[in-house]
Amino acid sequence: MTRTLTFGAAQLGPIARADSRDTVVARLLDMMREAHGRGCDVIVYPELALTTFFPRWFFEDQDEIDTYFERVFPSPVTQPLFDEAKRLGIGFHIGYAELVEQGDQTRRFTAAVIVDKSGKVVLKYRKIHLPGHAEHEPYRSFQHLEKRYFEVGDLGFPVVSSMDGNLGICICNDRRWPEAYRVMGLQDVEAIFIGYNTPTHNPPAPQHDHLTSFHNHLSMQSGAYQNATWVVGAAKAGREEGVDMLGQSVIISPSGEIVAMASTLEDELITAKCDLDFCRSYKETWFAFEKHRRPEHYGLIVERTGAKQPGSVS
């Protein structure tokens, strides 16, 4: 008997800076109910799904920055998501800005959780590959200050067995780094949930702009195929506070093929019925890690961060 889960990628259209969390949560609840009506087992919301993408602005007032963070999750505002998930019997993934008090230290992360069908958090992940920059760069038409507002995640890339599958998370820029997928692949992951906020324009390298969509799908498709896992990518899309955000949310099979893709830049739910046992046809052949991997030759991956020139040969 095959293990089949129906996944939904809940693409979100723009969230305005002035939009309240109550307004956003109402949109999320509408999509959750639609997902339930379409037979979804799990609905995947994007990165930083509760607010506009605030790292596009340079703030000097820490109190203002902290208004975008969740000090408690769930909070009274977000608790309805957990209650409705439990009532409907549907799991969900959601990304948010997390503020944690640890003794006399305040820590801030971009985080995501998986919540099971009983409304219980079963997995938390904190984004590791933070893109962008840490200081104000006036030449940019918008900022990308994730390195200023967030710490590098400290939870690794965990995988949990829940809802009849092995589930993992990575966030936005993590999807571009093969190490993220491989660490989860070595834990027999069968579905990876990825939320992202990706502008179509990259100020430091505008010559790449026409490839934004290609690179978005390339990274997720290769990660799915090379680790024999389903990948669900949920985007924040559309023109948000003057910045065009890439949509094209996708569900990708372990073959690397796109089986569902969003066609708008608005709130849109895409779904696919996903056979988790299909992963085995790749995990037991091309990507039978236990037969073919040679970690004794991969030392540079963990020993070195940046590239160095090879030694010369006389």
C-alpha positions as CSV (number, residue, x, y, z in Angstrom):
1,M,0.0,0.0,0.0
2,T,1.5,3.3,-1.0
3,R,1.8,6.3,1.3
4,T,0.1,9.3,-0.4
5,L,-0.1,12.8,0.9
6,T,-1.8,15.7,-0.8
7,F,0.3,18.8,-0.5
8,G,-0.8,22.4,-1.1
9,A,1.5,25.3,-1.8
10,A,-0.3,28.5,-0.6
11,Q,1.2,31.3,-2.6
12,L,0.5,34.7,-1.1
13,G,0.0,37.9,-3.0
14,P,1.5,41.1,-1.7
15,I,1.2,42.0,2.0
16,A,1.3,45.8,2.5
17,R,3.3,47.4,5.3
18,A,0.1,48.7,6.8
19,D,-1.7,45.3,6.8
20,S,-2.4,44.0,10.3
21,R,-1.6,40.4,11.3
22,D,-5.3,39.8,11.8
23,T,-5.9,40.7,8.1
24,V,-3.1,38.3,7.0
25,V,-4.2,35.5,9.2
26,A,-7.7,35.8,7.7
27,R,-6.2,35.3,4.3
28,L,-4.2,32.3,5.5
29,L,-7.4,30.8,7.1
30,D,-9.3,31.2,3.8
31,M,-6.5,29.3,2.0
32,M,-6.4,26.6,4.7
33,R,-10.2,26.0,4.3
34,E,-9.8,25.8,0.5
35,A,-6.9,23.3,1.0
36,H,-9.1,21.2,3.2
37,G,-11.9,21.3,0.6
38,R,-9.4,20.1,-2.0
39,G,-8.3,17.2,0.1
40,C,-4.9,18.5,1.3
41,D,-3.1,16.8,4.1
42,V,-0.6,19.7,4.5
43,I,-0.7,23.3,3.4
44,V,2.6,25.1,3.0
45,Y,2.7,28.9,3.5
46,P,5.7,31.1,2.5
47,E,8.7,32.5,4.4
48,L,7.8,35.5,6.7
49,A,4.2,34.9,5.9
50,L,2.6,37.1,8.6
51,T,4.0,40.5,7.5
52,T,5.4,42.3,4.5
53,F,9.0,41.5,3.7
54,F,10.5,44.1,6.1
55,P,14.3,43.5,5.3
56,R,13.8,45.6,2.2
57,W,14.0,48.7,4.5
58,F,16.8,50.1,6.6
59,F,15.5,50.7,10.2
60,E,17.6,52.3,13.0
61,D,14.9,52.0,15.6
62,Q,15.1,48.5,17.2
63,D,11.6,48.9,18.6
64,E,10.2,49.4,15.1
65,I,12.1,46.4,13.8
66,D,10.8,44.2,16.6
67,T,7.2,44.9,15.6
68,Y,7.7,42.5,12.8
69,F,8.8,39.7,15.1
70,E,6.8,37.0,17.0
71,R,7.7,36.9,20.7
72,V,5.3,34.0,21.2
73,F,4.2,31.5,18.6
74,P,1.4,30.8,18.5
75,S,0.2,34.2,19.8
76,P,-3.4,35.2,20.3
77,V,-3.4,36.5,16.8
78,T,-2.0,33.4,15.2
79,Q,-3.7,30.8,17.5
80,P,-6.7,30.6,15.1
81,L,-4.4,28.9,12.5
82,F,-3.6,26.2,15.0
83,D,-7.2,25.8,16.1
84,E,-8.6,25.6,12.6
85,A,-5.9,23.1,11.5
86,K,-6.9,20.9,14.4
87,R,-10.6,21.3,13.6
88,L,-10.1,20.5,10.0
89,G,-7.5,17.8,10.5
90,I,-4.9,19.4,8.3
91,G,-1.2,20.0,8.8
92,F,0.6,23.2,7.9
93,H,4.0,24.8,7.4
94,I,4.6,28.6,8.0
95,G,7.5,30.9,8.1
96,Y,7.8,33.9,10.5
97,A,10.2,36.2,12.2
98,E,11.1,34.8,15.7
99,L,12.3,36.8,18.7
100,V,13.7,34.8,21.6
101,E,14.8,36.0,25.0
102,Q,17.6,33.8,26.4
103,G,18.7,35.2,29.8
104,D,19.9,38.7,29.1
105,Q,20.3,38.1,25.4
106,T,17.7,38.8,22.7
107,R,18.0,36.7,19.6
108,R,16.2,37.1,16.3
109,F,15.8,34.5,13.5
110,T,13.8,33.9,10.4
111,A,12.1,30.6,11.3
112,A,9.5,28.1,10.1
113,V,7.6,25.3,11.7
114,I,5.6,22.3,10.7
115,V,2.3,21.8,12.6
116,D,0.6,18.4,12.5
117,K,-3.1,17.7,12.1
118,S,-3.7,17.9,15.8
119,G,-2.3,21.5,15.9
120,K,1.0,20.5,17.5
121,V,4.4,21.9,16.4
122,V,6.4,18.9,15.3
123,L,9.4,20.6,13.8
124,K,11.1,24.0,13.9
125,Y,13.9,25.3,11.6
126,R,15.8,28.6,11.6
127,K,17.2,29.9,8.4
128,I,20.9,29.2,8.0
129,H,21.9,30.7,4.6
130,L,21.1,34.4,5.1
131,P,21.4,36.4,1.9
132,G,21.9,40.1,1.4
133,H,23.9,42.6,3.5
134,A,24.2,44.0,7.0
135,E,24.7,47.8,6.4
136,H,22.6,50.3,4.5
137,E,23.5,50.4,0.8
138,P,22.0,53.6,-0.7
139,Y,22.6,52.7,-4.3
140,R,20.0,50.0,-4.1
141,S,16.4,50.7,-5.0
142,F,15.5,48.5,-2.1
143,Q,17.5,46.9,0.7
144,H,18.0,43.2,1.5
145,L,19.1,43.4,5.2
146,E,18.6,39.8,6.4
147,K,22.2,39.8,7.7
148,R,21.4,42.8,9.8
149,Y,18.1,41.7,11.3
150,F,18.6,38.0,11.8
151,E,21.1,35.6,13.2
152,V,22.3,32.5,11.4
153,G,20.0,29.6,12.4
154,D,21.3,27.2,15.1
155,L,19.1,24.1,14.7
156,G,20.8,22.5,11.7
157,F,18.6,20.8,9.1
158,P,16.4,18.5,11.1
159,V,13.9,16.0,9.6
160,V,10.8,14.7,11.5
161,S,8.7,11.6,10.9
162,S,5.1,13.0,11.0
163,M,1.9,12.7,9.2
164,D,3.1,9.4,7.6
165,G,6.2,10.9,6.0
166,N,9.7,12.2,6.7
167,L,9.5,16.0,6.5
168,G,12.0,18.7,6.4
169,I,12.3,22.5,6.0
170,C,14.5,25.0,4.4
171,I,13.9,28.7,3.8
172,C,14.3,30.8,0.7
173,N,18.1,31.2,0.0
174,D,18.7,27.8,1.6
175,R,17.2,26.3,-1.5
176,R,20.3,27.4,-3.5
177,W,22.7,25.5,-1.4
178,P,23.0,21.7,-2.1
179,E,24.3,21.0,1.3
180,A,20.9,21.9,2.8
181,Y,19.1,19.2,0.8
182,R,21.9,16.6,1.3
183,V,21.9,16.9,5.1
184,M,18.1,16.2,5.0
185,G,18.6,13.5,2.3
186,L,20.9,11.7,4.7
187,Q,18.0,11.6,7.1
188,D,15.8,9.9,4.5
189,V,13.7,13.0,3.9
190,E,10.6,12.5,1.7
191,A,9.2,16.0,1.5
192,I,10.9,19.4,2.0
193,F,8.8,22.5,2.5
194,I,10.4,25.8,1.3
195,G,8.9,29.2,1.7
196,Y,10.5,32.1,-0.2
197,N,10.4,35.9,-0.8
198,T,12.4,36.5,-4.0
199,P,12.5,39.8,-5.8
200,T,12.7,39.6,-9.6
201,H,15.4,42.3,-9.5
202,N,18.9,41.7,-7.9
203,P,20.6,45.1,-7.5
204,P,24.1,43.8,-7.1
205,A,23.8,41.7,-10.3
206,P,21.0,43.0,-12.6
207,Q,22.5,41.0,-15.5
208,H,21.0,37.9,-13.7
209,D,17.4,39.3,-13.5
210,H,16.2,37.5,-16.7
211,L,17.3,34.2,-15.1
212,T,15.5,34.6,-11.7
213,S,12.7,32.3,-12.5
214,F,15.0,29.7,-14.1
215,H,17.3,29.7,-11.1
216,N,14.4,29.5,-8.7
217,H,13.1,26.3,-10.2
218,L,16.6,24.9,-11.1
219,S,17.7,24.9,-7.4
220,M,14.5,23.2,-6.2
221,Q,14.3,20.7,-9.0
222,S,18.0,19.6,-8.6
223,G,17.6,19.4,-4.8
224,A,14.5,17.2,-5.2
225,Y,16.1,14.9,-7.8
226,Q,19.5,14.5,-6.2
227,N,18.0,13.6,-2.9
228,A,14.9,11.7,-4.1
229,T,12.4,13.8,-2.3
230,W,9.3,15.8,-3.0
231,V,9.8,19.6,-2.7
232,V,7.0,22.1,-2.1
233,G,7.9,25.7,-2.8
234,A,5.6,28.5,-1.6
235,A,6.2,32.0,-2.7
236,K,5.3,35.5,-1.7
237,A,4.4,37.0,-5.1
238,G,3.4,40.2,-6.9
239,R,4.2,43.9,-6.5
240,E,4.7,44.4,-2.7
241,E,5.5,47.9,-1.5
242,G,7.0,48.8,-4.9
243,V,9.1,45.6,-5.3
244,D,8.2,42.9,-7.8
245,M,8.3,39.5,-6.1
246,L,8.7,36.2,-8.0
247,G,5.7,33.8,-7.8
248,Q,5.7,30.5,-9.6
249,S,5.1,28.4,-6.5
250,V,5.7,24.8,-7.3
251,I,5.4,21.2,-6.2
252,I,8.2,19.0,-7.5
253,S,8.5,15.2,-7.6
254,P,11.5,13.1,-6.7
255,S,12.2,12.8,-10.5
256,G,12.8,16.6,-10.5
257,E,9.7,17.2,-12.6
258,I,7.3,20.1,-11.7
259,V,3.9,18.6,-11.2
260,A,2.1,21.8,-10.2
261,M,2.9,25.5,-10.6
262,A,1.1,28.7,-9.7
263,S,0.0,30.8,-12.7
264,T,-0.8,34.1,-10.9
265,L,1.0,36.7,-8.7
266,E,-1.9,36.6,-6.2
267,D,-3.1,34.4,-3.4
268,E,-3.3,31.0,-5.1
269,L,-3.4,27.4,-3.9
270,I,-1.8,24.7,-6.0
271,T,-2.1,21.0,-5.0
272,A,-0.7,17.7,-5.9
273,K,-1.3,14.1,-4.7
274,C,2.2,12.9,-3.8
275,D,3.2,9.3,-3.5
276,L,5.9,9.2,-0.9
277,D,6.9,5.7,-1.8
278,F,7.9,7.0,-5.3
279,C,11.0,8.4,-3.5
280,R,12.2,4.8,-3.1
281,S,12.6,4.3,-6.8
282,Y,15.4,6.9,-6.7
283,K,16.7,6.3,-3.2
284,E,17.3,2.7,-4.1
285,T,18.9,3.2,-7.5
286,W,20.7,6.4,-8.6
287,F,20.8,7.8,-5.1
288,A,21.3,4.8,-3.0
289,F,23.7,6.8,-0.8
290,E,24.9,3.8,1.2
291,K,26.2,2.2,-2.0
292,H,27.6,5.2,-3.9
293,R,28.6,8.1,-1.6
294,R,32.3,8.5,-0.8
295,P,32.4,10.9,2.1
296,E,36.1,10.3,2.6
297,H,36.7,12.5,-0.5
298,Y,34.3,15.3,0.5
299,G,36.4,16.8,3.3
300,L,36.7,20.3,1.7
301,I,32.9,20.7,2.0
302,V,33.1,21.0,5.8
303,E,36.8,22.2,6.1
304,R,36.5,25.2,3.9
305,T,34.0,28.0,3.5
306,G,35.3,30.0,0.6
307,A,37.0,28.9,-2.6
308,K,40.8,29.0,-2.9
309,Q,42.9,28.8,-6.0
310,P,44.4,25.3,-6.7
311,G,48.1,24.8,-6.4
312,S,50.2,25.4,-9.5
313,V,51.7,22.5,-11.4
314,S,55.2,23.2,-12.7
